[in-house]
Amino acid sequence: MRLPLSTYRLQIRESLTLTDAAELTDYVTSLGADWVYLSPLLVAESGSDHGYDVVDHSRIDPVRGGASGLEALSKAARAAGRGVLVDIVPNHMGVATPSLNAWWWDLLTLGQASRFAEAFDVDWEAAGGKIRIPVLGDGDTELDSLTLVDGQLHYYDNAFPVAPGTADDGADVRTIHDRQNYELVNWRRADAELNYRRFFAVNTLAGIRVEVPWVFAESHAEIVRWVRDGLVDGLRVDHPDGLADPGGYLDALQQATGGTYVLVEKILEGDEQMPPSWAAAGTTGYDALGDIDRVFVDPDGQVVLDDLEGRLQGVPADIEVVWPEMIYASKRNIADGILRSEVLRLARLVPEITDADDAIAELLAAFPVYRSYLPYGIEHLHHAARAAAARRPELASTIDALVPVLSDPDHLAAIRFQQTSGMVMAKGVEDTAFYRFSRLTSLNEVGADPGEFSIDVAEFHSRQQHRQASIPASMTTLSTHDTKRGEDVRARIAVIAEIPGEWEATLAELRERAPLGDGPFEKLLWEAVIGAWPISQERLDAYAEKAAREAGTSTMWTQPNEAFEKKMHDLVAAVFTDDTVSQLVSTFVQRVARAGWSNSLGAKLVQLTAPGVPDVYQGSELWETSLVDPDNRRHVDFDVRKEYLARVDRGWLPEIDETGAAKLLVTSRALRLRRDHPEWFSRYLPVPAYGDAADHVLAFDRGDAVTVATRLPLGLEAAGGWGDTTIELAGRRWVDSLTGERYPGGAVRLADLLATYPVALLVADDFDDHGMMGD
């Protein structure tokens, strides 16, 4: 198995095809990345910018470059010594346009007689042997809008097949509809009445049963070919938690590919570990992201921010209670709302247990992690059962009856419960509670726990030593296509923890000038403004609308509150048109910008040099100030990045400024060292600091490379700087790969080491190559 030393993620789409990516290989190589990491490539829904709505497993999407594009990219990567990692989607298929998906079209045509009835996860009995398709608008006469066109049923722009022999007798269109193997229903009925498994609550992504051998074989034949033909070196598996048997799937994937490098998109909660039996090298790195973010947060800011959050929420300031209760309420709301159909399907699987649906929903709301993998993780079910029974004593006997069933790995109810608990977690926590809890919004990130405010240096070192020992080939990341805020937005927001009183005062003025009546959301929105500034009004409007509707406290996707949303968009406009508001924003941004950049450089260097396989999300070698998708899939200007890299390689030491060129310097130096000298990164040892400012440095020794980063820069400045604070290095000469400055071994003053940048990457001076030149 070939292992990557680092990766560079590219979002492959019509505007950046595989052919385009092939032409970027020289830049990726020069930057220092080892492998090119690609978003899904198979044929997806028309216009899909992300590729996770696959409609045809048999070929690469022509609009993404097709088979010839992958061949060109692979050839370019091989010539440069690079590897290729590709994202794959085993859990679901896109069904928004049925005619594009041959499997789904056949299923709708023939129903249970279709060969693909075994491929899709449908509860036929729940709808009288039909598939419910939630596309109709409101009103009792929507079916009257159906027309028969060229042997297909049309509902406005939606086209559906007609089963053989059902439209040949001159019957009216509604009668023809009633004869089909599907039933078109009002879109609102999906929450409680849908009878096919989805990706989370997305009606247009239908789950497939990849555990069925022929389904695996046919949905992976093209993917396996890429590996077998040497076009691809590794695979990133999207959402394995949605599968009936993730471990079995990974075993099948390893056998089919001959043991290629595999990563899983797995979100771990707290100290949860990836199941050790999985045939995977690790996760896609959200767990590392959470650790890195928190070591740059000032713990002294927690008391003030806790109190502020409590007042905004209208509850006591004990966040130890507020956040868990918010999680429970959000998850229970999801189980009773948009995923009610999944709860009812589970209840139908245990007909012997009366009124099981309430207890099942309670267990799902109390489940502490995404899912179990029975028998692995059975303790999480027991935890949920205790918590649910304590909260709802009247359900205790029903819960007691459910636990043995849900503990049986072979029982269909247990299998589906495991598939469902992750849906409830994702929709209830990441897509709801993360938008309702605003204590410090840089902490509200995918795979991280907003209830954990910060970690100290010692705890960070402990977690990295565990990573080095247990999952050294697992990915690490700071930004992805799924992150709620780009890495540099979070780095700037983190500065608020150093000056919480100043932020509280500024926020009060902003809220007085442009009130919404929803304190927590206002705080979340204003922190997005501060973190992403400068940002266009169009981008900020789009973010505000999505964030407000995801929170669901003042407006909703299904029932937009027009009055609130008008005030919200007026607030956004005020950022650009109201001189007082603009000045408040500008003044606070000036207060935190340089400290945010210091955090950004520190986080980037730490991520790129700490244990694991570091990924650089496209474009994030400069400041990454995106907000939630689709904002984080915007066009990347590679020309300016190439220009900056060329200048850096000619000796330019850029200022830390709006260009972000200093970050590109840090990124290229670190990536090159990791790729060209992996032997220099063979261990992980904390490097202690000595002196009054010791708490402001994070340093570690990877073998023949030492990383040094500044923490809590505003506090450091207020204390008068580094003074005589030192770190102790081995007794050999060292050179900083960023600046070229040389230092003797022994005690090194941080005031000297960090005079140019708030970070340093030291390598022993007896080596000839310090990663400072281009390829």
N, C-alpha and C positions, 0 to 999 in steps of 0.2 A: 504494500500500500504506500503510495506516494503521499506525503503530508505537506500542506502549504505552510510557509513561514509567515505569510500575511496575505491579505486579499484586498481587492479594490472593487467595490460593488458598482455595477452599471445597470440602470433601468432601461432594458431593451424594449423599444417601441417603434412606431412608425417614424418618429422624429430622431431616433438614435438606433439605427438598425445594427444587426450583427456586422454588416459590412463597415459601417461607421466605427463600430467598436474595434474591428480589426485595425483600422487606421489609427486608433488611439493606443494600440499596444505599445508603441514606442514611448509614448508619454507615460503610460502606467509603469513601464520598465524603468524609465529614467527617474520617475518619482521614487521608485524603490520597492514597489509592491511585487509580491511573488506570483500570485495567481489573480486572474481576472474572474470576478464573481458576477454571474448574470441572473437577472430576474427570469421568470418563466418564459419559455420559448414556444411552447406548443400553440396551435391555433386557438385563439381566444375570441370572445365576442367582438364584433366590429366596433372599432373605436376604443377598445380597452387600452388604458395607459399602463396598467399594472400586470396584466396577463394571468391573474389568478382565476379567471372565469373561462377555463379551458373548455372548448366545445369539440375538439377533435384530437385524440391522443396519437394519431397515426403520422402526423407530420409537423414540421416546424412552420410557424405562422409566416406566410409569404410577406406580410407587411412588416414583419420583424427581421426580414432578411432571408428567410427560407433555408433549405438545406445547404445551398451554396454559401450563404452567409456564415453559417456555423463552420463550414469547411474552411472558409477564408480566415475567420477568426482563429480557429484552432491552428491553422498553418502559421499564422503570424505569431501566435503565442509560442508554438514550438520553436520557431526560429529564434525567438528572443529568450528561450529558456523558461517561459512562463507556463503555469498550469491553468486549467479552466474548471471552475466550480459553477454548477447550474442549480437553480431553484426549481423544485418539482412540486406538483400539487396532487397528492393521492386521495384526498378526502372528498372532493366534490367536483362537479362540472357546472359550467354555465348553461342556464336554460332560459335566459331572458328572451332569446329568439329561437324558438323550437326548431325552425327549419335549418339552422346552422349546426345543430347537434343531432347527428344521425341516430345515436342511441336513444335520446329522449323522444325524437320524432317517431321512431318505431314503437317505443313504449306507449306514447299517446295514441298511436294508430291501433295497436293490437291489444293493449292492456295486459292482462295476466298471461295472454297467449304469446306475448312478445318474448323473444330470447333475452331481452334486456330487463325483463321483470325481475330477474335474479340480480341484475347489476345495481339497480337503484333500491334504496331502502324505503319501501312503501308499505304502509299498513292498509292493505286493501279492504279488510273487513270494516274499518272505521268509516268508510264512505260507500258502502254497498258495492264494492268491487271497482270503484272508480278512483281516479286521481283528482284531487281538488286543486284547481289552478286559480289563485287569487288575483284576478286582473280586472274584475268588473268595478265600475264606479258606483257611487251611491245611488240609490233609487231602486224601485221594484221592477222597472221596465228596461233595465240595461240589456237584457238578452234580446230585446227587440231591435237592438242596433247591430245584431249579427247579420252577416251576409254570406252567401255562398259564392266564392270566386274561384274559378278554375279548379273545382273539386276540393277546395279548402274552406274552412270556416274562418271568416275575418271579423275581428272586433277592433274597429278602427285600424291601427297599424299592426295589430297582433294577428298572426296567421296560425291556424291549427289544422292538423290533418283530419281527414274523415275516414273512418274505418270502412273497409270493403263491404259493399252491399247495404250501406245505411243511407244512401242518398239517391237511390235509383228509382224510387216510386213516386216522385213528385211531391214528397212531404214538405211541409213548411220548414223554415230554417230552425225554429225553436225545437221542433220535433226531431230534426236531424241532430241537433245538439244533444238532446236527451238520449239519443241512441249511442253516443260515443263512450269511449272508455275513460273519459275525463269529464269533469264538471267545472265549468267556469263559474266562479263565485266572487262575491264582493271582496275587495282587497282587505277589508277589516276582519274578515272571518279567518284570516291566516293565523292570528294569534292563538286561537283556541281550537280551530278545526282542521288545520293543515294535516295531511296524512303522509307526507314524505319528509324525511330528515333533510335539514338544510345545513349550510355553514352558518353557525350562530343563528341569527334571525333574518338572514337574507333569502328572501323567497326565490330569487333568481339563481341561487347556487344550490343545486340538489346533491345531497350526499350519495356517494357510491359505495358499494360493498366490496372493497378491495381485498377483503379476507377470502373471497371466493377465488379459487385458483385461476380460472379462466379470465375473470375480471382483472386480476393482477397482471396476468400475462399479456392481455390485449391492451391494457392501459399503460403498460410499461415497455412494450416491445421497442418503441422508438427510443425511449430513454436508455434502455439497456444497449441498444445498438451504438449510441453515442460513446458509451463507456467501452464496449467491446472493440469498436473501431478506433479507439484511441483519440477520439475528438474531445472527450471530457474526462477529467481526472477525479472529480468528486461531485457529490450531490447534497443539496440542502433540502430537507424534507419539511414542507409547510404543514403546520397544524396536525401533527400525528395524534394529538389528544382526541381528535374527532373520530379516529378509527376504532373499530371493535376490538382489535388486538394489535396495539402499536408494536409490541415486542415481536410478535409473529411476523408482522409486516416488515420490520427491519431485518429480521433473519432472512426472509424471502428476498429482500432487496440485495442483501450481501451475497446470497447464493447466486442470484441472477447476474450480478455484476462482477463476480469473482473477487469480492472483498474490497470494493472501492472505499475511499474516504467519504464518510457520511456525517452530516450535522443535522440536528433536529431543532425546529423552532419550538422550543419547550420553555415555558415560563415556570420558574421555580419560586415558591413562596417561602420567605424566611430562610431557614437552614435546610429546606428540602433538597434532596439530592436526586439527580437523574437515576432511574433504575439501573443498577449495575449490570443487569443481564442484557441490556440493550446493545445491539450491534451498531453503536454510534460512537464517534470520537468525542462528542459533547454537544452543547447547545449553541445557539446563534448569539449568545453573549449578553442578553439583557441583565443577567445576574451580575456580570462584571460592571456594566454601566451603573447600576445602583450603588455598588460599593465605591466606585470612583467619584460619583457625584457627591456622596455623603462625606467623604474625607475632606472635601473642600467647603463644607458648611460649618459655620461657627456655632458650637453648641450653646454659647452664651446668649444667642438670640432667641432661643426656644421659649423662654418664659414670656417675653413680651408678645411674641407671635402666637403663642397658645392663647393668651388672654384676648388678643385681638380677634382671633378666630372664634373663640367662644362667644364674644359679644356680637359678632356678625351673624353667627348661627343662632343666637338667642338661647344658648345653653351654657351650663357651667364650663369652665375652661379646662376641664380634665380631658385632654385629648385621648388619654388612655381609654376613655369610655366613648367619647364622641365618634372617633373614627371607626371602631368596631361596630358600633350601633348603626352608623351610616352604611357600612358594608352590608350588614344584615338586612336593613330596610331596603336597600337598593336591590339586593339579590332576590329578596322575597317578592318585591314588586315585579322583577323580571319573570320570576317563576309563575306569578299570577297573571302576567300580562303577555308580552310578546312571545314568551316560550311556554305559554299555557298548554299548547297542543302537545309539546313534548312530555309535560307532566301527566296529562291525561292518557297519553299513549303508554307511559310507564304503569299507570294505574290499571289499564286494561290488561296488562301482562300479569297482574296478580289479582284475578277476580275473586279469589278466596278471601281477600282482605277487604273488609267493608270500608268505604270512604277513605281509601288509601291516598287520594290525591293531595289532601291537605298535609298529611304527614310526609309525603314524598317532597312536596314543595318546601316544607320546613327543613328536612334533611339537606336538600340542595342549598338552601340559604345558609345553613350552618357549616357546610363542608369547608374545611380550612385551606385546601389547596385545589388546584385545577381538577385533579382526578386521582383515583387509585388505579393500580394495574394488578388486580387480584391474582395471587394472594398478596403481592407486594402493595403496601400502603393500606392494609386493612385497618390499621390503627386510626386512619383519618375518618373512616366510616364510624368507628366506635366513638371517636371524639364528637362527630356531628350528631350521633344519636344521643349522647349525654347532653350536649348543648341544646338540642331541639326539645328533648323531654323536660329539661329544666325550664325552658322558656314557655313551653306549652304542655303542662302536666296532663291536661285532658287528652293529649295525643300519645301518652306514654305507652299504652297497651298496643296501639297501632304501630308505633315505632318498634316496639319489641317484636312484633310479628314480622315487620319488614326486614329487620337486620339479618336474620338467617338467610333470607332469600337474596338480599343484596350482597351477602358475603360469599355466595356460591359463584365461582368464576364461570361455571357453565350455564347458569340460569340466564335466559334472555333479558330478564328484568335487570339483573346485575350488570350485564354488558351494556345495556342502553343507559342505565343510570350513570355508569362511568363516562359514557360519551356525552351525557347531558350536563353533568356537573361543571365541566369546563365551559360550556356555552353560558351557563348562568353566571359563572365567575367573570368571564370576559365581558359580557354585556352589563352585569351589575356593578362591577368594580371599575374596570378600565374605561368603559364607555358611558358610565353614569357617575359613580361616586368620585372619580378623578376630576369631574367637572363641577362637583358640588363642594369639595373640600379644598380650601384655598390657603391653608396655613403658610406654606411656602411651595408655590406651584412647580418649582424646578424638581421637586421630589415626586410629583405625580406622573411618573413615567412607567411605561410598559415594563413589566417584570420586576418593578421595585415596590417597596412598601412605604407609602407616604406617612405611615405611623412611626417609621424610624427616621428621626430627624437628622442625625449626624452620627458619624463614627470617628473615633480618635485614631491616631496613627498606629498605635499598637494593635487595635482591632483590624485595621486595614492590612497590616503586615500578616496577621494571623490568617486572614482569609486568602491572601495571595499565596502563602506557603501551602495552604490546603489545596488551592488550585494547581500549584506547581506539582504537588505530589499525586493528585488524583485525576485531574483532567487537563494535562498540559497541552493537548491538541484541540481543546474546545475553543470556540471563537470568542473574542471580546469585541465590544462595539461601543460607540458613543451616540451614533445616529443611524437610523434605518428608515425605510419607507413606512414603518409603523410607529415611530416615535411621535409623541404628542407635541414635543418641542425640539428643535435642533439643539445640538450640543452647546452651541455658544449662546443661545437664548437662555438655556438652563444655567450656564456658567455665570451670566450676568445677574440673573434672578437670585442666585445663591448669595450674592453680595448683600442682599437685603438682610440676611441673618446677622451681618456685622453691624448694621445700623438700623435695627428694627424700629427704634423710636422716630428716626427721621422719616422712614417709610410710612409709619402710622400717621404722622402729621401731614405728609404730602398726600396720602390717600384720602384723608379727611377733606382736604381742600378740593381734590378732584371730584369726590363724591358730592360735595356741596355744589360744585359748579355744574355737574352733569349727572344728576341722580337717576337711578333706575328702580330703587326700591327692593333690590335683591343684593344685599351686602356681600355674601360670599362670591357670587358671580361677578359683581363689579370688581372685587379685588383680583379675581382670576384674570379678568379682561385687562385691567390696568397693568398687571404684572406682565401680561403678554405684550402690551404696548411698550413697556420699559425694556423688556428682554429682547424684542425683535427690532427695536428702533435703529435706523430708519426703516420704515415699512410703508408701502403704498396704502392708500385708503381702500382700494379695491380688495387687496389681500386681507386687510384688517376687518373689513365688512364680512367677507366670506368666513373668516375664522370666528368672528363674534356670533354669526348666525349658527354655525355648526356647534360651537361650544355651548351656546344657550339651549339649543334644542336637545343636545346630548344630556345636559344637566337635567332638563325636564322640570325645573322648579318654577320657571316663569313663562315658559313657552315650550312647545313640543313639536316633533316632526309631524305627528298625525293631527295635531290641533294647534297650529301656530297662533300665538297671541299677537294680533296685529298691532295693538296699542303699545305693548311692551317692545316689540321688535322695532317699531318706529322710533321710540325713545332710545333704543340701543343703537340704531344706525345714526341717530342724531348725536349720540355720545361719540361715536367714531368720527363723525364729521367735525365735531368740536375739537378733536385733536389737531385738525388741520386748519380750522377756520377761526377758532376762538383764541384770541391772543393770550388770555390768561391761562387757559388749559395748555396751549402750546408751550408757554413759558414754564409752567409747572413740570411738564414732561421733559422739556429740554434740560432744565436745571437738574432734575434728578438723574437723568441719563448721564449728564456730565459728571455727576458725583460718583456713579458706579461703573462707568464705561471702562476705565483703565484697570480697575480691580477685576472687572469681568474678563477682560482680555488676559490678565495674569492667570485667572482661574482656567481660562480656555487653554492657554499654552501648557499649564501644568497638567490638566486633565488629559490633553492629547498626548503629551510625552509619556505620562504614566501608562495610559492605555497601550501605547505602541511598544513599550518596553517591558511591561509586566508579563507574568506568565499567561500563556494562551496564544491563540492565533489572531492578531489584531486585524480588524476590518476597517477600511476607510470608505465611508459612504460617498458616493459620487459628489465631487466638488467640495467636500468638507476639509480639504487641505487649505482652503481659505475659510473665512468666517462662515459658519453654517447657522443662519438665522431664520430657518424655516419654522413654520408652525405645522399643525397637524395636516395629514393628507387631505386633498391633493397638493397642498402648498409645498410639501417636501419632495414632490416629483417635478418641480419646475426645471426649465432649461438650464443647463450648466454651460458657462462660457469657458470652454477648454483653451481657447486661444490665449486668454489673459493668463491662465495658469501656466501654460507653456512658456509664455514670455517671462513671467516671474521666476520660473524655475531656471530658465537659461541665465537670467541675471544673477540669481543666487549662485549658480555654478561658476559664474565669472568672478565671484568674490563679494557680491553685494550682501551686506548685513542689514536687512531692512529694519526701519523703525517699527515699533509696535503701534500701528495706526489703523485707520479704517480700511485699508487695502487688504489686511489679513496676510500680507506676504510673510510676516514673521512666523505665522503658523505653517505656511508652506515650507519654510526653512526647517522648522522643527520636524514636520512630517517627513520630509524627504531624507533628512539625516538619520532619523530613527529607523525608517523603513529600510534604508540601504544597509544599515548595520545589522538589522535583524535578518535580512535576506542573505547578505554576502558573508556574514560571520555568525552563523547560528551558534557556533561553539562558544561565543562570548556570552551567551544567554543560557547557561546550563544550570543555574541555581537561583535561589532567592533568599537573600539575607538582609534584614533591616540594617540601615546605617544610622546610628544615633547621632543626634546633634547635642552640642554642649554650649550653654550660655543662656542669657536672658530671653533670647528670641527662638529658643529651641523648638517651641510648639508650632512655629511658623514654617517648618521645613518638613518635607516628606522625601526621604532618600532611601534607596535600596540598591543592593549589589547583586548583579545577575551573573557574576563570574569574572569577566574581564570588561564589564561595562557597569557604570554607576549612574543611576538616574537621581537628579536633584530637582525638586519642585517647591515653589513657594505656596504656602497656605495662608488664608486669611490676610490678604494684603493690606486692607485698610487698617486693621489692628496693628499690623507690623509698622505701617507708616506712622500711626498715632503714637507708637512706643518709641519712635526715633530711629527705626531701621534695624539693621542686623547687629550693629555694634561689634562686639568681639565674639559673636556666636560662630562656632566652628563645627565642621564634621571631620571625622578621622578616616583617612584613606590608607590603603596598604602602602608600604614603603617603596614605591616605584614612581616613576614620573607619569603624569597623566595629561591628556589633552582634551579640551572641550570640543566635541564634534560640531557644535553649533557655531562657535566663534573662532576656533583655532588657537585659543589661548592655552598656554601650558602651565602646569602647576606641579610642585614637588609633592611627594607622598607625605603622610603624616597629617597634622592638623592643617586644615585649609579654612581660611576665613570666608564666610558666606558673602560678606560685603564685597570681597574681591571676585569670588566665583560668579556671583549673580549681579555683577555691575552692569552688564549689557542687557541681559534677558533675565526674567524671573525663573528660568529653568536652565539646567545644564545636563549634558549627556557626556560623561567622561569615559574615555577608553585609555588603556595603558599606552604610554607613549613609545613603547618599544615595538608597537605594530606600525606597519607602513601605511595602511589604508584606514582612514578614520571615517569613511562614509561621506567625505566632503566633496567628492568629485562626481560628476555624472557618469553614466554608463557609456 
